[in-house]
Amino acid sequence: MELHFPRSNGELDELIDDILRQAGVHHPGIIREMIISALKAGQESDYLADLKLMRTTMKEMRYTNKIFGPYRNRKKVTIFGSARTMPEEPIYQKCVVFSRMLTERGYMVITGGGGGIMQAGNEGAGIENSFAVNIRLPFEQETNPVMSESKNVITYKYFFNRKVAFLKEAQAVALFPGGFGTLDEAMETLTLVQTGKNPPIPLVLIDDENGDYWERWLHFIKETLLKRGLISGEDFSLFTITRDPVEAVQVIEDFYRIYHSSRFVRNTLVIRLNRPLTPEQVDTLEREFLEIIEPGSSLQQVGPLPEEQDQPDLISLPRLTFEFNHRSYGLLKAFIRRLNSFADEMPEPEVSGCSLAAKEKS
């Protein structure tokens, strides 16, 4: 029989409803569509390898949510860097200091679970504040000794599922010097933020003491990509390069002084705030960043939109909304920095019960 997502499948819909009732699932409408998708895949494909890929992807993403779910209210930073960095190297120790400082401020750390910089990140954060998001490889990638006994270890078969976890769960990304994999993660994160496929987050590139890695990378970006017009000047707002782990931590902290998170509701960009702005501050933002606001739209401070009921832990937060031009994501990062600058003009808010970490990753 031909299957449809609308309820036009007759007896099959009744059977699925009965399964959902007996299983006792959350959000049965969503689970029903997942079941229909699996059945349609079984009808449409007789190629076993494709079906195995879909099955494993579903299983890996389910387990990802299971591991990270209990820590939804904790902010997290994903750390990338070389698996070949040795503990006696200064950049290894810099990563240990950086991750330790993060946990002192309430953050958790996500690494790839291997050696080198990954081990340094887990070492500085400690097992109780760490995740290891590992990958099955024929070499170089056993779970490091810091995390080998942790319950917060996930080992993926597919790189793409692992990449989703790295960014879906993170409120910031820090990159230390590394090889192809590190550069891949740097470019992918930049691309996803530049195109709006990942919400704005701090991206901090932490260099060695001589600036021999990321500062040389920056020279290539300027002299090759920018000069050829392959990127724009505003794209340099997407990342920060520093040699100082203290500054790196402060960059992350400053990003969330007022800004909390964001998502799109159709064409409307919703920016959730840790505290409300004054009307004068809203007017200042609109005047200084008018070019990112679509003609006919305006910057409004509002309550939650009806479509945001799927994130009940964020309902109490104030919001800014406007029709974003979907092009200037570098300027959007500058907008957020300007927004956060108003924190110096405000008294410290009372602590609320809402999550300061959850965010949309769709």
C-alpha positions in Angstrom: 0.0 0.0 0.0 1.1 3.6 -0.6 1.8 5.4 2.7 1.1 9.0 3.5 2.0 11.2 6.5 -1.6 12.6 6.7 -4.0 10.2 8.4 -5.1 8.5 5.2 -3.6 5.1 5.8 -6.8 3.4 7.1 -6.2 0.4 9.3 -2.5 1.0 9.4 -3.0 4.3 11.2 -5.1 2.5 13.8 -2.3 -0.1 14.3 0.3 2.6 14.7 -1.9 4.5 17.2 -2.2 1.3 19.2 1.5 0.7 19.2 2.1 4.3 20.4 -0.4 3.9 23.2 1.1 0.6 24.4 4.7 1.9 24.2 3.8 5.1 26.1 5.8 7.6 24.1 6.2 11.4 24.4 4.9 13.5 21.5 3.1 10.7 19.6 2.5 12.8 16.6 6.2 13.1 15.9 6.9 9.5 16.7 4.1 8.5 14.3 5.8 10.3 11.4 9.1 8.6 12.3 7.4 5.2 12.1 5.8 6.2 8.7 9.2 7.3 7.5 10.8 4.0 8.4 8.0 2.1 6.7 8.2 4.2 3.5 12.0 3.6 3.5 11.3 -0.1 3.6 8.9 0.1 0.7 11.1 2.4 -1.5 14.6 0.8 -1.0 15.7 -2.7 -1.4 19.3 -1.8 -1.1 20.4 -3.2 2.3 23.4 -0.9 2.8 21.1 2.3 2.5 18.7 0.9 5.1 21.5 0.0 7.5 22.8 3.5 7.3 19.4 5.0 8.1 18.9 2.5 11.0 22.3 3.2 12.5 21.9 6.9 12.2 18.6 6.7 14.1 20.2 4.6 16.8 23.2 6.8 17.2 21.1 10.0 17.4 18.8 8.4 19.9 21.7 7.5 22.2 23.2 11.0 21.8 20.0 12.5 23.2 20.0 10.0 26.0 23.5 10.9 27.1 23.2 14.7 26.8 19.6 15.0 27.9 20.2 15.1 31.7 22.6 18.0 31.2 20.3 20.2 29.1 20.6 23.0 31.6 24.4 23.1 31.6 26.3 25.2 29.1 28.9 23.3 27.1 32.0 24.1 25.0 33.2 21.8 22.3 37.1 21.6 22.0 38.9 20.5 18.9 42.6 20.0 18.3 45.3 17.5 17.4 45.2 13.9 18.7 49.0 13.9 18.3 49.8 16.7 20.8 51.9 15.4 23.7 51.2 16.2 27.4 54.6 17.9 27.8 53.8 20.4 25.0 52.9 24.0 26.1 49.7 24.0 23.9 48.5 20.8 25.7 48.9 22.6 29.1 47.2 25.7 27.7 44.2 23.5 26.9 44.1 22.0 30.4 44.1 25.5 31.9 41.4 26.7 29.4 39.0 23.8 30.1 39.6 24.0 33.9 38.6 27.7 33.8 35.5 26.8 31.9 34.3 24.3 34.5 35.0 26.9 37.3 32.4 29.0 35.5 29.8 26.3 35.3 30.5 24.9 31.8 31.0 21.4 30.7 33.4 20.3 28.0 32.8 18.1 24.9 35.8 16.5 23.1 36.4 13.9 20.5 37.4 11.5 23.3 40.9 10.7 21.9 44.4 11.7 23.0 46.2 14.9 22.6 44.2 18.1 22.8 41.1 16.0 23.4 42.6 14.4 26.4 43.8 17.8 27.7 40.3 19.2 27.4 38.8 16.3 29.4 41.7 16.4 31.9 41.2 20.1 32.7 37.4 19.7 33.0 37.5 16.5 34.9 35.4 13.4 34.3 32.3 14.8 36.0 32.2 17.8 33.7 33.2 16.1 30.4 31.8 14.3 27.4 33.8 12.1 25.0 32.2 12.0 21.5 34.4 9.3 19.9 34.6 7.7 16.5 35.5 4.2 15.4 38.9 4.4 13.6 41.5 1.8 12.8 44.2 4.0 14.4 44.7 6.9 16.8 41.3 7.0 18.4 40.9 4.9 21.6 39.0 6.7 24.3 41.5 8.6 26.4 42.3 7.4 30.0 40.4 10.4 31.6 37.1 9.3 30.0 37.6 5.5 29.6 35.4 4.8 32.7 32.9 7.6 32.2 29.2 7.1 31.4 29.4 10.2 29.2 31.1 8.4 26.3 29.5 7.9 22.8 31.3 6.0 20.1 30.0 6.7 16.6 30.2 4.7 13.4 29.4 7.7 11.2 31.3 11.0 11.2 28.3 13.0 10.3 26.4 11.9 13.4 29.4 12.8 15.5 29.6 16.2 13.9 25.9 16.9 14.7 26.6 16.1 18.4 29.6 18.4 18.5 27.6 21.4 17.5 24.0 20.6 18.5 25.0 20.4 22.2 27.5 23.3 22.3 27.2 26.9 23.3 30.7 27.6 22.0 33.5 26.0 20.0 37.2 26.3 20.8 39.8 25.1 18.3 43.5 24.5 19.2 46.1 23.7 16.5 45.5 20.4 14.7 45.5 18.4 11.5 43.0 17.9 8.7 40.2 17.0 11.2 40.7 20.2 13.2 40.7 22.3 10.0 37.6 20.5 8.8 35.8 21.2 12.0 36.9 24.9 11.9 35.7 25.4 8.3 32.5 23.5 8.9 31.6 25.4 12.0 32.3 28.7 10.2 30.2 27.6 7.2 27.3 26.6 9.3 27.3 29.9 11.3 28.0 32.0 8.2 24.9 30.4 6.4 22.7 30.4 9.5 22.4 26.6 9.6 23.8 26.8 13.2 22.7 29.6 15.5 25.4 32.2 16.4 27.9 30.9 18.9 31.4 32.0 20.0 34.1 30.4 17.8 37.5 30.9 19.5 40.8 29.8 17.8 43.4 29.4 20.5 47.0 29.7 19.2 50.4 28.8 20.5 52.6 31.4 22.1 54.3 32.3 18.7 51.0 32.6 16.7 52.4 30.0 14.3 49.1 28.3 13.5 45.9 30.3 13.6 47.6 33.6 12.8 49.1 32.0 9.7 45.7 30.6 8.8 44.3 34.1 9.2 46.9 35.4 6.8 45.8 32.9 4.2 42.2 33.7 4.7 42.9 37.5 4.2 45.3 37.2 1.4 43.5 34.5 -0.6 39.8 34.3 0.2 39.1 37.9 1.0 41.2 39.4 -1.8 39.4 37.2 -4.3 36.0 38.2 -2.9 35.3 34.6 -1.9 34.3 35.9 1.6 33.3 39.3 2.9 34.9 41.5 5.5 32.0 40.9 7.9 32.9 37.2 8.0 35.8 38.0 10.3 33.2 38.7 13.0 32.4 35.0 13.1 35.6 34.0 15.0 38.2 35.3 17.5 41.9 34.4 17.5 43.8 34.6 20.8 46.9 33.1 22.4 45.5 33.6 25.9 43.2 31.0 27.5 41.9 33.6 29.9 40.8 35.8 27.0 39.3 32.8 25.2 37.1 32.1 28.3 36.1 35.7 28.5 35.0 35.8 24.9 32.6 32.9 25.6 31.4 34.4 28.8 30.8 37.8 27.3 28.7 36.3 24.4 26.0 35.3 26.9 25.9 38.3 29.1 22.5 39.3 27.7 22.1 37.1 24.6 20.7 33.7 25.5 19.9 31.8 22.3 18.0 32.2 19.0 15.8 30.4 16.5 13.7 31.2 13.5 9.9 31.1 13.5 9.2 31.0 9.8 11.0 34.2 8.6 11.1 35.9 12.0 14.4 35.7 13.9 13.7 35.3 17.6 16.6 36.3 19.9 16.0 35.2 23.5 17.5 37.4 26.2 18.8 36.7 29.8 17.3 40.1 30.7 15.1 42.7 29.0 16.3 45.8 27.3 15.1 49.3 27.7 13.2 50.9 24.9 16.2 53.2 24.3 18.5 50.2 23.9 16.1 48.6 21.4 16.0 51.8 19.4 19.9 52.0 19.4 20.2 48.4 18.1 17.6 49.1 15.3 19.4 52.3 14.3 22.9 50.8 14.3 22.0 47.6 12.5 19.2 48.6 10.2 20.9 46.9 7.2 20.2 43.4 8.6 16.5 44.1 9.1 14.2 43.4 6.2 12.4 46.5 4.8 9.0 46.9 6.5 10.1 45.0 9.6 11.3 46.5 12.9 13.0 45.4 16.1 10.4 44.4 18.7 10.8 43.3 22.3 8.1 40.7 22.9 7.1 37.6 24.8 7.2 34.0 23.5 5.6 33.3 20.1 3.0 30.5 20.0 5.4 28.3 18.0 7.9 28.3 20.8 5.8 26.1 23.1 8.1 23.2 22.1 10.8 24.7 24.3 8.9 25.2 27.6 12.0 25.8 29.7 12.6 29.0 27.7 9.1 30.5 27.8 9.9 33.0 30.6 12.7 34.7 28.7 12.2 38.1 27.0 12.7 38.2 23.2 13.7 40.5 20.4 12.2 39.7 17.0 12.7 41.0 13.5 12.7 39.8 9.9 16.4 39.1 9.3 17.8 39.4 5.8 19.3 35.8 5.9 22.6 37.1 4.5 24.5 39.1 7.0 25.4 36.5 9.7 28.7 38.2 10.4 26.8 41.4 11.1 24.4 39.4 13.2 27.4 38.4 15.4 28.3 42.1 15.7 24.7 42.8 16.6 24.9 40.3 19.5 28.2 41.8 20.7 26.5 45.2 20.7 23.5 43.8 22.5 25.8 42.3 25.2 27.5 45.7 25.7 24.3 47.0 27.3 25.1 44.7 30.3 27.4 47.4 31.6 24.5 49.7 31.9 22.3 47.3 33.8 22.1 46.0 37.4 22.7 42.3 37.8 19.5 40.4 37.3 18.0 38.0 39.9 18.7 34.4 39.2 15.7 32.7 37.5 14.8 29.1 37.2 15.0 29.0 33.5 17.7 27.2 31.6 20.7 29.4 30.5 22.0 26.7 28.2 19.3 25.2 26.0 19.1 26.4 22.4 17.5 25.6 19.1 19.8 23.6 16.6 17.6 23.2 13.8 
